[in-house]
Amino acid sequence: MGSSTQPRPAIPFHLRWIQEETPGPRWSRLFARTWASYSRWFLKDGDEERPDYATCREQLDRHMPELLPIWDRLVELTGDNPQAARMLSLYRPTPYITGCSQAIWSRGQPMLVRNYDYHPGACEGTFLHSAWSGTRTLVASDCLWGVLDGINDHGLVVSLAFGGRREVGDGFGIPLILRYIMETCRTAAQAALVLERVPSHMSYNVSLLDASGERCVAAVAPDRSTSITREDVATNHQREVEWSRYDRFTRSAERERYLCDLLADRDVSAETFTRKFLLPPLYNTRYDRAFGTLYTAVYRPFDRSVSYLWPGHTVDQSLDEFEPSDLVIRLGERA
């Protein structure tokens, strides 16, 4: 008797686009909604494994002092919760692993296209338009004020992908370093200097694109110097595959080759290139194993805009024309 494979049920995923110039009641509601989950994550390895408050503040002041006033305000909004203060510093946080494919299109008007691959139950699903230090930013939020990807008023675009290495060291969670870049940098070159200077606790590939069209990929790691290359593609390995089991699961090398081939094909248009992110091998549906595509983002630095894509649905936003909204996407459901 033949057997048939039952399709996996679609997974509802709630997304929110929020605008708040400075931290206030909207951020407080985000904290109230997510803190229980973040607290469990923060304490996963035991409270003694996470740095104390004084150390967290000292390290923030040493490496990213411009963020201290924002951190202080966020801590105040938590009711001066000492555990939340430590978690929000993102100094030596609990290790975590994500997927992601990202590439920079440089023909015509440059754009950065990325897929964020993770478990839907562990993602905030929040896109925040703010101006916490005077510079407007529109970012995919993580860890309550960190950045997965985003764009600022200067047309600087950032996006992260896990670097495919197991080493964990002394440093900050990369989402906070990207927040720092969004708040303080104007160009890809300035952002690259930050990634060379501020330590990251794990390995990541950070794609950078600015309004002038300058671009690069920074490969950061806790145990070796940051490498800056003029690359257009980043997936989930650095230089070469170092974690073969992870590569077999995520097909990082395959995705990298696929993206490089697409960029090299002069017959591929910008629209076709973007739509390829909604199809295998770039689009993934293993949500139960924390490797499903939660959204595709298309950043255009020339007009400070971003489009969020899913099969059969698009949300267009920009720094100048932002519309707060809520949306429930059924992940795994084809158009």
N, C-alpha and C positions, 0 to 999 in steps of 0.2 A: 504494500500500500504506500502511495506517495505521501510525502509530508509537505505542508505549506508553512511558510514563515509569516506569522501574524505581524502586521505593521505596529510599530511602537506608538503608543498614544501621544498626541501632541501635549506639550507642557505649557501651561499658562505662565507668562513672564510679564510682570508689571513694570512699566517704565514711567519715569517722571522727569519732566523738564521743569526746573525750578529757577526762578530769578530772585536774587537777594543781593543787593550791592555790598552790604556788610553783614557779618554774622549776626543773626537775630532769631526771630520766632520760627522761620522756615527751617533754618539749620537745627534749631532745638527739636523740631518735630522729626527731622531725619535722625537725630541722635536717639530720641525716645523710641523710634521704630526699630533701630538696628543695634542698640547697645547690648542687649542680651546676647545676641549672636557674636558681636565683637568681643565681649567679655569672655565668653567661652573659648574663642579662638586665642585670645591673649593669654589665658591661663592653661592652655592645652598641655604645656610641658611643666606646669607648676609655677606658682608666683615667684619662687626663688630664682627661676631661670630668666626672669625679665629684669632689666635694670631698675634701680630705685629712682625716685622723683628727682633727687639732686643731680644724679648722673645724667638723666635725660635732659634736664634743663641746661646743664653745663655743656653737653655735646651739641645741642641745638644752638646755643650761644656761640660756640666755637666754630661751627661749620656753616650755619645758615641763620645768622643773627637777625636778618630782616624778617624772618618768620616769627620771631618771639612775640611781638605784639598781637599777631593773629592767634597764635597758640594760647596766649594768656586769655584772650577774649573767648575762645572756644572752651577752654577749661572753666571759665566763669559761667558759661552757658550750661555746663554739665552740673552746676551746683558745686563747683570746686571738688569734684570727685577725683581723689588721688590716683585711683586705678585708671580712670579715663585719661587723666593727664599723662600718665606714663605711656599708655597705648597710643595716644595722639602724637606723641613725640616720634613714633615709628623708629626709635633707636633700638637696634638689635631685636626686631620683632620676631614673633613666631614664624618659622620658615613656611613658605607656601609656593606652589607651582601652578603656572597657567600655560596656555598654549599661545596662539596668535601667529598670523601671517601679516606682513606689512610691506608695502612697496611704494616707491615714489615714481610718478609719471612725470617726465620732464619735457615732453614734446608739447608745444603750444603753451597753454596755461598750466603750470605745474600743479600737481595735487598729490596728496598722500592718501592711500587707500589701505585700510586695515580691517582684519577680522579679529574680534576678541573672542577667544575660545576658553570656556570655563564652565563651572557648574552653576546653573541658574539660581540655586538656593543659596549660593555664597557670593552673589553679586548684588550690589546696591540697586542697580538699575536706575541710577540717578544721574542726570546731566544738569550741571549747575552753571548758570550765568551769574558772574559776580565781579566785583571790583574791590577786593579786600584791601589791596595796598594802593589803589588808584588806577591800576591797569585792568581793563576789562578782560575777562577770560571766559571761555565756554569750554567746559571739560566734562569727561566721563569720570565721575567721582568714585574713589575707593578709599576705604579706611576713614571715611567721614570728611576728609579734606585733601586726601591725596589725589593723584591724577593718573588715569590709565592712558588717556590720550586727550589732546585738547589743542586749542588755538588761543592766542592772545591778541590784544589790540594792535600789536606791531606786525601781525601776520606770521608770527612764529608758531610752527606746528610741532608737537611732540607726540610720540607713540612708543609704547614699550612692548617687548616680547621676552618671555623667559629665555635664558641663555643655554638651557640644556646641560647644566652642571650641578652636581650635588653639594659642592663646597658652600659652607656657611661661615661667615666671619664677622668681624667688628665693623659695623656701619649702619646705615639707615635703610629702611624699606624704600625701594625705588619710587613708589608713588609720591612720597613726600619730596624726593629730590626733583621730580618732574613738577610738582607744585611750586617749588622754589624757582625753577626755571621759568615757569609761566608768569610768576610775579615779578621777576627781576631782570629777565633777558629780552633782548630785541632781535638777536640774530642767531643763526645756527652756530656761528663761531663762538659767540659768548656762551651759548648753552653747552657746547663741547668742552669749554674750559671748566665749567661747573662740574661736568661729569668726570673730568680728570681729577678734580680737587676733592669733591665730597665723596666719602666712602660709601659703597653699597654693600649690604650684608649678604647678597647673593648675586649670581650672574644674570645679566640682562642685556638685551640688544635694544638700544634706543635709537629710533629713526628721527631725524631732525630735518625740517624744511622751513625756509623763511621766505619773506615776501620778495626778495631779490632773486629767488630761485636756487640759492645756495643750499646744499643738502649734504648729509653725511649720516653714517651709522656709528654710534659709540657702543663698543662692546665692553661693558663694565663687569668687574669681578672682585670678590673680596680678597683674592690671593695673588693677583697680578695687576699690572698697570692697565689702565683703560686704553683701548685701541680705537683710534678714530680713522675711519676709512671713507672714501667717497663712493659709497655703495648705494644702490637703489633698492635692494631687497634685504629683508631680515626675517628669519623664521626662528626656530628654537634650537640653534646650535651656534657656536662661535668658532671661526676658523675652520674647524673640522668637527665631526661628530665625536664627542667624548663619552657620552652615556648611551651606549648602543641600544639598551632595552627601551629607554625613553624614545629614542629615534624610531625604533620599530613600531611603537605604539602611535606616535604622533606623525610619523612620516615627514619629519622636518626637512631632511635633505631632498626628498622628492618634491615637496612644496617649493623649496628654494629653486630647484631646477626648473620647475613649471613656471614660476614667476619670471625668472630670467629669460626663458624662451619666449614668453608673452611680450616682454619689454623689447626683445630683440626683433620681433616680427613687425616689420614696418606696415603690414596690412592690417594690424590690429588697431582699432580706433580707441579713443579714451573711453567711450561708452561701453564698447565691447570688453575692454580691459576691466572696467569696474564690475560689469555683470558677471565676469568669471569668478568673482569672490563669492557669489551665491551658488556656486556649483562645486562638486568635488573636483580636485582633491583639496581645495581651499576651504570649502564649506563642510563642516563636520557636525554630526548628529549624535555623538556618544555622550549625551548629557549626563547619563548615570555614572560615567567615569571621569567627570570634570573636564571633558574635552568636546564640548558642543559649541557651535558658533552662536553667540548671544546677540551680536549685532555686527554689521559692517558699517564703517564710517568713512566718508569721503571728504577730506579737508582741502579747501581751496584758499590758499593764503592771499591771493590777489584781491578777493572781496570779503575776506574774513568769514567765510561761510562753511557749513558742514551739512552733508546729507547722511542720514542714518537709513540703512537699507535692510530689508528682510524680503524673502520671496513674496512678491505680491503687495508689498507695502513700502512706502518711503516717507520719511519725515525730514523736511528742509528747515534748517535754522541758520541764524547768523548772529554776529555780535550786534549788528545794527537793527535787525528785524527778528527779534526773539519772541516766541509765543509760548508761555507756560502751558503745559498740557500733561495729560495722563494717557497712557496707552497700554493695552494688554495684547501682547503678541503670543500666538500659539506656536511655540518652537517645535520644529520638526515637521510642520505642516507645509506641504508644497503648494505653490500658487496654482 
